[in-house]
Amino acid sequence: MNVLVVGGAGYIGSHMVRLLAAAGHVPVVLDNLSTGFRQAVTAGELIVGEMSDRAMVTQVLGDHKIDAVMHFAACALVGESVIDPAKYYLNNISATIELLEAMRAVDVKQIVFSSTCATYGEPKVVPINEQTPQQPVNPYGFTKLAIERALSDYAAAYDFGYAALRYFNAAGASPDGVIGEDHDPESHLIPIVLQTALGQRDHVTIYGSDWDTPDGTCVRDYIHVDDLGAAHLAAMDRLKLGEGLCVNLGTGNGFSVRQIIEACRKVTGHAIPAVEGERRPGDPPELVADARLAKEKLGWTPKYTDPEQIIETAWAWHSANPSGYDKK
């Protein structure tokens, strides 16, 4: 298939591009490079542009005879979404609708959408299954939920076939170390801990040590980026026009902040100083996936279930590319 990967120069999108090419598909990348990198695109053609440019996207879809779209181009910082919600409404909702309308103009009706566990807000029951009420507590989560609802309406009215994949905590890098995670600012725990191991930070801050969890720190479900990509491939193969699928993507295993720091110490051999800080408003104490539906509907199970395995791939990337893509 010819697949347009919107946001394909970013962290998860770039890993997806490699997996698509390896599976025999033809990826075409559309990215504005605001947070992505040319160097991360290791297969297919890169087109620099905005998904909000309906005319341009319509032309790209037609010229490249695109069969399906994968959408990774969201703004995705929870804190920023609270401070600057307009950015999130404009990009995550308005620009995505322009993308969907471009698809509709040339009769491309298959899309795999990167959604998030942030649509659930602060769930009362963990592990979280797909029947958990979706009650997002920040603009980021709300904008993702809005597009899930839009896709459902497009499927009913316009015969779209879609999958909305609700990620838990994406982590890791390509096993061969060619591409990895490079954000500025960095907000993900594992790269922050590894930057501390590299001496780029003085310490890791633990945001709250009195949560109602076994060791008092927040618990999260870490899913390897290539496992996410494998789920996208499986979802694309199962798209049906006029129907939608929403599933969680996680390992079903929760690990605390302290456990992740300790695993990073073991993998890197560095001491990695940690300092306890205050809780961050809006941080749920525990987010762990019930991903049984993904196994049932997609035939998918994650390969990386041990955080040390995930961290090993991340450490190989960060230690070889301490300045990321731009400063190599």
GIKAVEN-V736923 format. One line per field, one symbol per residue. psi: psi as a letter, one per 30 degrees, with the letter a starting at -180 (. if undefined). A space follows every 10 residues. Layout:
psi->???
//
This chain:
psi->lkkjjkgfga deeeeeeeee efggljkkkk kfgeflkeff jgllkkkjlk ffieeeeeee eeeghkelkk jggkkgjeee feeifeeeee efdeeeeeee eeeefghjgk kkkjalffff bikfkklklf fkkjikglee eeeeeeeeee eeeeeeeggl klkjjjkbjk lalkffgela kjkjlkfkee eeeeeeefgf lelkkjikgg lilegflkkl jkkkefeeee eeeeeefgkk kgllkjlkjl fgkkkleeee eeeeeeefgl eikkkkallk kfjkekjkkj geeeeeefhk kkejfkfeee eeeeeeeeff ifgaeeg.
//
